[in-house]
Amino acid sequence: MDVIWPALRVFLLLAVANTAPLLMKHWLGARWAAPLDGGRTFFDGRPLLGASKTIRGIVAAVVATALAALVMGMQATLGAWVGGGAMLGDLVSSFVKRRLGLKSSSRATGIDQIPEALVPLVILHAALGLSPLQIVAITLAFFVLEMPAARLYHRAGLRDQPY
C-alpha cells in the first residue's frame, strides 16, 4: 500500500486538473473564456492553441488541484504545481494537434492524454516521491481511464465531444 496510495493520490490530482476546466465551462458558459493564445496564429496560419484553451481553465485546474491536495493531506502548493503541470501538458497537446491540422476538441488518441499526465509527473517526480515505474503506471492509468471518463463527461453535458 506504501507504493499504491501515493500514486493514487497523484492520479486523483491529475483527474481534478483535467475535470476543473470542464466544470468551469459548464457553470460559467462564455464568461471569462478568453482564449489563452488571444486568437493568434502560428507561422503555419493555424491557431497557436485554439479557442478551447482559456486562462479560466488553467486557473480552475490550478486552484481545484491545490484544494484537492489539501483534502488529501498534501501541500496546496504541490497540488497547484501538479495542476499547472497538467495544463502545460494539455497546452503542448493542443499546440501539436494544431500543427497536425486537427481542430479544437478533435480526437487524437495518446496526444490528448499522455502529455497531460506525463509532464507534471516528470517535472515533479522528486517532490511527489514517485519512482519511474509509478510514473509509467500513473500515465498508463490516465491514458486508459481518460477515454471512458470523457464519454461520461459528454453524457453529463460537460464535454462537447465524447472523446
C-alpha positions in Angstrom: 0.0 0.0 0.0 3.0 2.3 0.5 3.5 2.3 -3.3 -0.1 2.4 -4.3 -1.5 5.2 -2.1 1.0 8.0 -3.3 0.4 7.0 -6.9 -3.4 7.0 -6.4 -3.3 10.5 -4.8 -1.3 11.8 -7.7 -3.7 10.2 -10.2 -6.6 11.8 -8.4 -4.9 15.2 -8.6 -4.5 14.7 -12.4 -8.2 13.8 -12.6 -9.1 17.0 -10.8 -6.9 19.1 -13.0 -8.5 17.5 -16.1 -12.0 18.0 -14.8 -11.9 21.5 -13.4 -11.8 23.4 -16.7 -14.8 21.4 -18.0 -16.8 22.2 -14.9 -15.9 25.9 -15.2 -17.0 25.9 -18.8 -20.3 24.2 -17.9 -21.0 26.5 -15.0 -19.8 29.8 -16.5 -20.5 29.4 -20.2 -18.7 32.0 -22.2 -17.9 34.2 -19.1 -14.1 34.7 -18.7 -13.5 32.3 -21.6 -10.9 34.4 -23.5 -8.6 32.1 -25.4 -5.1 31.9 -23.9 -3.5 32.5 -27.2 -5.6 35.6 -27.8 -6.7 34.2 -31.2 -3.1 34.3 -32.5 -2.0 32.0 -35.3 1.4 30.3 -35.7 3.5 30.9 -38.8 1.6 28.0 -40.5 -1.6 30.0 -40.3 -3.2 27.7 -37.8 -4.3 28.8 -34.3 -1.5 28.7 -31.8 -3.5 26.7 -29.3 -7.2 27.1 -30.1 -10.2 28.8 -28.6 -10.9 26.0 -26.0 -7.6 26.7 -24.1 -8.5 29.6 -21.7 -7.0 31.4 -18.8 -10.1 30.4 -16.9 -9.5 26.8 -17.5 -5.9 27.0 -16.3 -6.8 28.9 -13.2 -9.6 26.5 -12.4 -7.2 23.5 -12.8 -4.5 25.0 -10.6 -6.9 26.2 -7.8 -9.0 23.0 -7.8 -5.9 20.8 -7.7 -4.5 22.8 -4.9 -7.7 22.4 -2.9 -7.8 18.7 -3.7 -4.2 18.3 -2.5 -5.2 19.8 0.8 -8.2 17.5 1.2 -5.8 14.5 0.6 -3.3 15.8 3.2 -0.8 17.1 0.7 0.6 20.7 0.4 -1.6 23.0 -1.6 1.4 24.3 -3.5 2.3 20.9 -4.6 -1.3 20.4 -5.8 -1.1 23.7 -7.6 2.1 22.6 -9.4 0.5 19.3 -10.4 -2.5 21.2 -11.8 -0.2 23.7 -13.6 1.9 20.9 -15.0 -1.1 19.0 -16.3 -2.3 22.2 -18.0 1.2 22.7 -19.5 1.0 19.2 -20.9 -2.5 19.9 -22.2 -1.2 23.1 -23.9 1.6 21.1 -25.5 -1.0 18.6 -26.8 -3.1 21.4 -28.3 -0.1 23.0 -29.9 0.9 19.7 -31.5 -2.7 19.0 -32.6 -3.0 22.4 -34.3 0.3 21.8 -36.1 -1.2 18.5 -37.4 -4.2 20.4 -38.7 -6.6 19.0 -36.0 -9.3 21.3 -34.7 -10.0 22.1 -31.1 -11.8 19.1 -29.4 -10.8 16.8 -32.2 -9.7 13.3 -31.2 -6.0 12.4 -31.1 -5.6 9.3 -29.0 -2.4 9.5 -27.0 -1.7 13.1 -27.8 -4.7 14.1 -25.8 -3.9 12.0 -22.7 -0.2 11.3 -22.3 1.4 14.8 -22.1 -1.3 16.0 -19.6 -0.2 13.2 -17.2 3.4 12.8 -18.1 4.6 16.4 -18.0 3.7 17.1 -14.3 4.9 13.6 -13.2 8.3 14.0 -14.8 8.8 17.6 -13.6 7.6 16.9 -10.1 8.7 13.3 -9.6 11.1 14.1 -6.7 8.5 16.3 -4.9 5.8 13.7 -5.4 8.1 10.9 -4.3 7.4 8.9 -7.5 9.5 6.1 -8.9 9.9 5.7 -12.7 7.6 2.7 -12.5 4.9 4.7 -10.7 5.2 7.5 -13.3 4.7 4.9 -16.1 1.8 3.3 -14.2 0.0 6.6 -13.5 0.4 7.8 -17.1 -0.9 4.5 -18.4 -3.9 4.6 -16.0 -4.6 8.1 -17.0 -4.4 7.2 -20.7 -6.7 4.2 -20.3 -9.3 5.8 -17.9 -9.5 9.3 -19.5 -11.3 7.9 -22.6 -14.3 6.3 -20.8 -14.3 9.4 -18.4 -14.6 11.6 -21.5 -17.6 9.7 -22.6 -19.2 10.1 -19.2 -18.4 13.8 -19.2 -20.1 14.1 -22.6 -23.2 12.3 -21.4 -23.3 14.6 -18.4 -23.1 17.7 -20.7 -19.6 18.6 -19.6 -17.8 17.9 -22.9 -18.8 18.8 -26.4 -17.4 15.6 -27.9 -17.4 12.1 -26.4 -13.6 11.8 -26.6 
